[in-house]
Amino acid sequence: MHSLPHLIRMGLCGLGLVLIPLFVYPDEIAIVNDFPSRPALRIGQEYQNRYPMPALRSGFFQWLLTHWWRELDHASDHPPQPVQVNLQALTHPGLAPQVTWIGHSTLLLQVDGLNILFDPIFSNYASPLPPLGPRRYQPPGVSLADLPHIDVVMVSHNHYDHLDLPSMRALARQRGGPPRFLLPLGNRSWFLDNVPIPGADPGSQVLELNWDQHVTLPGRQGPVEFHFDAVQHWATRSLFDKDETLWGSWAVLFPHFRFWFSGDLGHSEDTHDIGVKYGYFDLAAISIGAYQPHWYLRPFHVNPAEAVKVFSDIHAQRAFGIHWGTFPLSDENPDQPPQDLDKALKQASIPRANFTVLPLGQITTYSLPLLSLTAPRTP
């Protein structure tokens, strides 16, 4: 039987597990559990979706073969083309939040003195063995050389079109010092083994998060929270590591602005949970492409009609489409997602201006909404 002092110590230790951060890296950046917190379930070596959808295996190789033949002829494709980059606005942003779609899911968010880059891929191929694999239709909307100094790089999952090794290595070598890299759980060890990071303590620049965890970094107007949340998808970089690392979406909460980045996702109850958890977002980047054939890709990629449902689920005030028009990953033409998005918005009676697509490389500025100036912060 335990003594009373021993039971008190045990109780305090248990309380500490709830109150203290899960892990603190050497430079004291804490990874904190949200409340309530539901870490990802892992069976054996594989992480599991919270709301599993059956993935169809039959017909995969037939689709792969027809898709490969289709890739040989892009004569009828009309992918978006970059506009002229406003380098002055890119390197000297104003007070209002601004976003630049660089291509695919790569985008630059500039708010409150921070330059935040999501899922950067600047390579010509989304592949482990270029020139094999999907080749991009057009150059990035902003080149690596023209980027401002990046403060934070955020990665949704480890697929090659989202975690691009040459791009990560280049960003780690940027002038002025490496950015902070925020990764899904399970990627940190691989990242540190493959991405040389200058400095005396490279490990402190790379953090990995489980679902329902966040880190806080300083902005000009106050602390900025970076939350990692569950969505329906999967992860792999080889034939032998399926779902051994996590995937997810990112919520970035500034003092007066809330942003959500979907990453790749199938439509599930996860986005409803995100809407309940945060209440609303001022702006969201939502995947709209790589959805045909939908009978096969539905568990992994939303189509535009489902993207509109996601928009409603998370209570976004405004949104723009990502994950389209850059790489031949599926059977729809590169210019088809915006057309299907227009139809879906009309059917849902949502104004087209509320959920748009952005010109490639054009800086889009958003006024600070009254909601974020007056509403209480959650979670």
C-alpha positions in Angstrom: 0.0 0.0 0.0 1.4 3.4 -1.0 2.1 6.0 1.7 0.2 9.3 1.6 3.3 11.4 0.5 3.9 8.9 -2.3 0.3 9.2 -3.5 0.5 13.0 -3.4 3.7 12.8 -5.5 2.0 10.5 -8.0 -1.0 12.8 -8.2 1.2 15.8 -8.9 3.0 13.9 -11.6 -0.3 13.0 -13.2 -1.5 16.5 -13.1 1.8 17.6 -14.6 1.2 15.4 -17.6 -2.0 17.4 -18.3 -0.6 20.9 -17.6 2.9 20.8 -18.9 3.9 20.7 -22.6 4.4 17.2 -24.1 7.9 18.0 -25.2 10.3 21.0 -25.1 13.1 21.3 -27.6 16.5 22.7 -26.6 15.6 26.3 -27.4 12.5 26.1 -25.2 9.9 26.1 -28.0 7.2 24.0 -26.3 4.9 21.6 -28.1 1.6 21.8 -26.2 -1.4 19.5 -26.2 -4.7 21.2 -27.1 -7.6 20.6 -24.8 -9.3 18.3 -25.4 -6.5 16.4 -27.1 -7.0 13.2 -29.2 -3.5 11.9 -30.4 -3.4 9.8 -33.5 -4.1 6.1 -33.1 -1.3 3.8 -34.3 -1.8 0.1 -35.0 1.6 -1.6 -35.4 3.7 0.9 -37.4 0.7 2.6 -39.1 -1.2 5.7 -38.1 -4.9 5.5 -38.6 -7.5 8.0 -39.8 -10.0 9.0 -37.2 -12.9 8.3 -39.5 -11.6 5.6 -41.8 -12.9 5.3 -45.3 -12.4 2.1 -47.3 -9.8 2.6 -50.0 -10.7 0.7 -53.2 -7.8 -1.5 -54.3 -9.4 -3.1 -57.3 -9.0 -1.2 -60.5 -5.9 0.7 -59.3 -3.5 -0.7 -61.9 -6.0 -0.2 -64.7 -6.4 3.5 -63.7 -2.6 3.9 -63.4 -2.0 2.6 -66.9 -4.7 4.8 -68.5 -3.4 7.8 -66.5 0.1 7.1 -67.7 -1.0 7.1 -71.3 -2.9 10.3 -70.8 0.2 12.0 -69.4 1.9 11.5 -72.8 -0.3 14.0 -74.5 -1.1 17.4 -72.8 -2.0 19.2 -76.1 -5.6 19.9 -74.8 -4.5 21.0 -71.4 -4.7 24.6 -70.3 -2.8 25.0 -67.0 -2.6 28.4 -65.3 0.4 30.5 -66.2 2.3 32.8 -63.7 1.8 36.5 -63.6 4.6 39.0 -63.1 5.7 39.0 -59.5 5.5 42.2 -57.5 8.8 41.9 -55.7 8.4 45.1 -53.8 5.2 43.9 -52.2 6.6 40.5 -51.7 9.7 41.7 -49.7 7.9 44.7 -48.1 4.4 43.5 -47.1 2.0 46.0 -45.6 0.0 45.6 -42.4 -2.9 43.6 -44.0 -2.5 39.8 -44.5 -1.3 38.8 -47.9 -1.2 35.5 -49.7 0.7 34.4 -52.8 -0.2 31.1 -54.5 3.1 29.7 -55.8 1.7 26.5 -57.3 0.1 23.2 -56.3 -0.2 23.5 -52.5 2.8 25.8 -52.1 1.7 29.2 -50.8 3.3 32.1 -48.9 1.3 33.7 -46.1 2.6 37.0 -44.8 0.9 38.3 -41.6 2.1 40.2 -38.6 5.7 40.3 -39.7 6.0 36.6 -40.3 6.7 34.9 -43.7 5.1 31.4 -43.6 5.6 28.9 -46.4 3.3 25.9 -46.8 4.2 22.6 -48.5 7.0 24.0 -50.6 7.9 22.3 -53.9 10.0 24.2 -56.4 11.3 21.2 -58.2 10.3 20.3 -61.8 9.2 16.8 -60.8 7.1 15.5 -57.9 9.0 12.3 -57.7 11.8 10.4 -55.9 13.4 9.5 -59.3 13.2 12.5 -61.7 12.7 12.7 -64.7 10.3 9.8 -63.9 7.0 10.9 -62.3 4.7 13.9 -62.6 6.4 17.0 -64.2 5.1 20.4 -63.4 3.2 22.3 -66.2 4.8 25.7 -65.5 7.5 27.3 -63.4 6.6 28.3 -59.8 4.7 31.5 -59.4 7.6 32.8 -57.3 11.1 31.4 -57.6 13.2 30.3 -54.6 15.6 33.2 -55.3 12.8 35.8 -55.1 11.3 34.6 -51.8 11.6 36.9 -48.8 13.4 35.4 -45.8 11.1 32.6 -44.6 10.4 32.4 -40.9 8.3 29.2 -40.8 7.9 26.2 -43.2 4.9 24.1 -42.6 4.4 20.6 -44.0 1.1 18.7 -44.2 2.5 15.2 -45.0 5.4 13.5 -46.6 4.2 12.8 -50.2 6.7 14.0 -52.8 4.4 16.8 -54.0 4.3 18.3 -50.5 7.7 17.4 -48.9 10.2 18.1 -51.6 13.8 17.4 -50.5 15.6 19.8 -52.8 13.3 22.7 -51.8 13.8 21.9 -48.1 17.6 21.9 -48.5 17.5 25.2 -50.3 15.3 26.8 -47.7 17.6 25.6 -44.9 20.4 27.4 -46.6 18.6 30.7 -47.1 20.4 33.9 -46.2 19.8 35.2 -42.7 19.5 31.7 -41.2 17.2 28.7 -41.6 13.5 28.9 -41.0 11.6 26.9 -38.3 10.3 23.7 -39.9 7.0 22.3 -38.5 6.4 18.7 -39.5 3.8 16.0 -38.8 4.8 13.4 -36.3 7.3 10.8 -37.4 9.2 13.0 -40.0 11.7 14.8 -37.8 14.4 12.1 -37.7 14.3 11.6 -41.5 14.3 15.4 -42.0 17.4 15.9 -39.8 19.2 13.0 -41.6 18.5 14.4 -45.1 18.4 18.2 -44.7 21.6 19.9 -43.5 20.7 22.8 -41.3 23.3 25.4 -40.5 24.0 26.5 -37.0 25.1 25.1 -33.7 21.8 23.4 -32.8 20.1 22.3 -36.0 17.7 20.1 -34.2 16.0 23.1 -32.5 14.8 24.3 -35.9 12.8 21.2 -36.6 9.6 20.3 -34.6 7.1 17.5 -35.2 3.5 17.6 -34.0 0.8 15.1 -33.3 -2.8 15.9 -33.9 -4.3 18.3 -31.5 -0.9 19.9 -30.6 0.4 23.3 -31.2 3.5 25.5 -30.8 3.6 29.3 -30.2 6.0 31.7 -31.9 6.3 35.5 -31.5 4.7 37.9 -34.0 4.8 41.6 -34.0 1.4 42.1 -32.4 1.6 39.1 -30.1 2.0 35.3 -30.0 1.0 33.2 -33.0 -0.3 29.7 -32.5 0.4 26.9 -35.0 -2.0 24.0 -34.5 -1.9 20.6 -36.2 -5.2 18.8 -36.7 -6.5 15.6 -38.2 -7.9 15.3 -41.7 -8.6 12.1 -43.8 -5.5 11.2 -45.9 -2.4 9.0 -45.7 1.5 9.2 -45.9 4.3 7.4 -47.6 7.6 8.0 -49.4 8.4 4.4 -50.4 6.8 1.0 -50.9 7.7 0.0 -47.3 6.6 2.9 -45.0 2.9 3.4 -45.6 1.4 5.6 -42.9 4.4 5.4 -40.6 4.4 9.2 -40.4 1.4 11.4 -39.8 -0.6 13.7 -42.0 -2.9 16.6 -41.3 -4.0 20.3 -41.6 -2.7 23.4 -40.0 -4.5 26.2 -38.2 -2.5 29.4 -37.7 -4.0 31.8 -35.1 -2.7 35.4 -35.1 -4.0 37.9 -32.6 -6.4 39.4 -35.2 -6.4 36.8 -38.0 -7.2 33.1 -38.3 -6.0 31.0 -41.2 -6.5 27.3 -42.1 -4.5 25.2 -44.5 -6.2 22.0 -45.5 -3.3 20.0 -47.0 -4.6 16.9 -48.8 -7.8 15.5 -47.6 -10.9 13.4 -48.3 -14.1 14.8 -46.9 -14.8 13.3 -43.5 -16.1 14.3 -40.0 -12.6 15.7 -39.3 -13.5 19.0 -40.9 -16.7 19.3 -38.9 -14.6 18.7 -35.8 -12.2 21.5 -36.8 -15.2 23.9 -37.3 -16.4 23.0 -33.8 -12.9 23.4 -32.3 -12.0 26.8 -33.7 -15.4 28.3 -34.4 -14.4 30.1 -37.6 -11.5 31.1 -39.9 -11.0 34.4 -41.6 -9.3 32.7 -44.6 -8.7 29.1 -45.7 -6.6 27.4 -48.3 -8.6 24.3 -49.4 -7.6 21.6 -51.8 -9.7 21.5 -55.0 -7.8 19.3 -57.4 -6.5 15.7 -58.2 -9.9 14.1 -57.7 -10.6 12.1 -60.9 -11.4 9.2 -61.0 -13.4 10.0 -57.9 -14.4 6.4 -57.3 -10.7 5.7 -56.5 -9.4 9.1 -55.1 -12.4 10.0 -52.9 -10.8 8.8 -49.6 -7.7 10.9 -50.3 -8.7 14.0 -52.3 -11.9 16.1 -52.2 -13.5 17.2 -55.4 -14.7 20.9 -55.7 -18.2 20.0 -54.5 -16.7 18.4 -51.4 -14.3 21.3 -51.0 -17.3 23.6 -50.7 -18.6 21.3 -47.9 -15.2 21.6 -46.2 -15.5 25.4 -46.5 -18.9 25.3 -44.7 -17.7 22.7 -42.1 -14.9 24.9 -40.9 -17.0 28.1 -41.0 -14.5 30.0 -43.2 -15.3 33.6 -44.1 -13.2 33.4 -47.3 -11.2 30.7 -49.1 -9.1 30.0 -52.1 -8.3 26.7 -53.9 -4.9 24.9 -53.8 -3.6 21.6 -55.1 -4.6 22.1 -58.7 -3.2 23.1 -62.1 0.5 22.3 -61.4 1.2 18.6 -61.7 -0.6 15.8 -63.7 -1.7 13.7 -60.7 -5.1 12.6 -61.8 -7.4 12.5 -64.8 -9.1 15.9 -64.8 -7.6 18.6 -67.0 -5.5 21.2 -65.1 -8.1 23.9 -65.7 -11.1 21.8 -64.7 -11.1 22.3 -60.9 -12.0 26.1 -61.0 -14.8 25.3 -63.4 -16.2 22.6 -61.1 -15.7 24.9 -58.1 -17.9 27.6 -59.8 -20.7 25.0 -60.4 -20.5 23.7 -56.8 -20.6 27.3 -55.3 -23.7 28.1 -57.4 -25.4 24.9 -56.3 -24.6 25.7 -52.7 -25.8 29.3 -53.1 -22.4 30.6 -51.9 -21.1 33.8 -53.5 -18.3 33.2 -55.9 -16.2 35.9 -54.2 -16.2 33.9 -51.0 -14.3 30.9 -52.4 -12.0 31.8 -55.3 -8.8 30.7 -57.1 -5.8 32.9 -57.1 -3.7 33.9 -60.1 -0.4 32.1 -60.0 2.3 34.3 -58.4 -0.1 37.3 -57.8 -0.1 38.7 -54.3 -3.6 38.9 -52.9 -4.3 41.1 -49.8 -7.1 40.6 -47.4 -8.5 43.2 -45.0 -8.5 42.4 -41.3 -12.1 41.2 -40.6 -14.1 42.5 -37.7 -14.8 38.9 -36.5 -11.2 38.4 -35.5 -11.0 41.8 -33.9 -13.9 41.2 -31.6 -14.4 37.4 -31.1 -12.8 35.6 -28.2 -9.9 33.3 -29.0 -10.4 29.5 -29.2 -9.4 26.8 -28.5 
